[in-house]
Amino acid sequence: MRNMVLAGIKVVDTSLVRDAIDLARSSSEPYLFNHVMRSWLFAVVLCEENKSALDPEVLAMSAILHDLGMTDRYTGAERFEVDSANAARTFLTERGIRAEQTQLV
C-alpha cells in the first residue's frame, strides 16, 4: 500500500482513497470537505498513538465518507448518519469492496 503526506501526516494512498476524496470534495461544501479531511487526519494520529491495528484504508473510508448524508446529493429520508452510511455502503459495494470491510465503514 502506498502512502502520501497530508499536513505533515503520513496517510494511505490508494485509488479507493482518492475516489473517496473526490466524491467527498465534489459532493460537499468546502467547510464540510475540510471537516472530513481533518477528521481523517486526527483519526490517523490517534490510531498511531494507540498503536491500533485498524486497516488504514477502512479508517480513511470511515472518516472521509462519514458526513455524505449532510450533502444535497445524499440527503434522504433518514437521519443524516443513516444516509451517510447508506451512501458509503453504495460507494464501497460499487467498487467490489468485501462486505466485512463495508460493514466496518
N, C-alpha and C positions, 0 to 999 in steps of 0.2 A: 504494500500500500504506500502510495506516495504521500508526501506532506507538503504543506505550504505554510508560510508565516503571515499571520494577520495581527496587526497591532502588537507585534513582538511575541506572539504566542504561536507555537507550532500546532497546526491542526491537520486533520486528514484531508487529502485532496484526491477525490475520485470523480468519475463522471457523474455518479449519483449525487454526490455533494454539490457539484457545480450545477446540475439540473435543479436541485432543491433551492439553491441560492437564486438561480434565475427565476424560478417560479415565485419565490417569496418577493424578490425585487419587482417583478412585473405585476404582481397582484396587490402589493401593499403600498400604502402611503409611505413616504420616506421615514417618518418617525417610527412607524411600526417595523419596517425592514431593519432599521438601525437597532431597534429593541431586540429583535430575534437574533441578530448577529451578535450583539453584546451578550445576550443570554447564552449563546453557544460558547463564546469565549470564556465567560465566567464558569460555565459547566466544565469546560476542558481543564481550567485551572483547578477547580475543586476536585475533579477526578484525579488529577496528577498528585495533588497534595494528600489525598486519601488513598492513593495507590489502588484506585478502582480498576477492576478487570473489565469494565463495561466496554463493549465494542465501540471504537471511536466513530464508526460510520452510523451506528444506531444512535449514539449520542448526538451526532450532527443532525440527523433527520429529526429527532425528537425536538431539538431546540429550534431549528430553522423553520419547521413546519407547524410549530405549536399554536400559532395565532392566525392561521389561514381563515378560520371561521369569523374573524373580525373584518375581513375584506369584502368588498362588494361582490367579488367573483364567487366567493364560497359561503356567503351568508345564507343560511337555510332556515328551516322551521324549528330547529333545535337550539339549545344553548350554544354559545359560540365555542365552548370547549368540545362539544359533541360534533358540531360542524367542522371544527379543526381536525378532530380525529378522523372523521369520515373522509375529508379531503386528503389527509396524509395517507390513509389506507388506500384510497384510489390511486394516488401518485405512485406509491410503492408497488401495488399489485400490477399496475400497468407496465412496470419495469421488471416484473418477474422476481421480485424480492420474496423470499420464503415467508410463509405465514408466521413462523416463530418470531422472526425479526420484525415483521409488520405489527404483530401484537405488542411487542415491546415499545415500539414507537407510539 
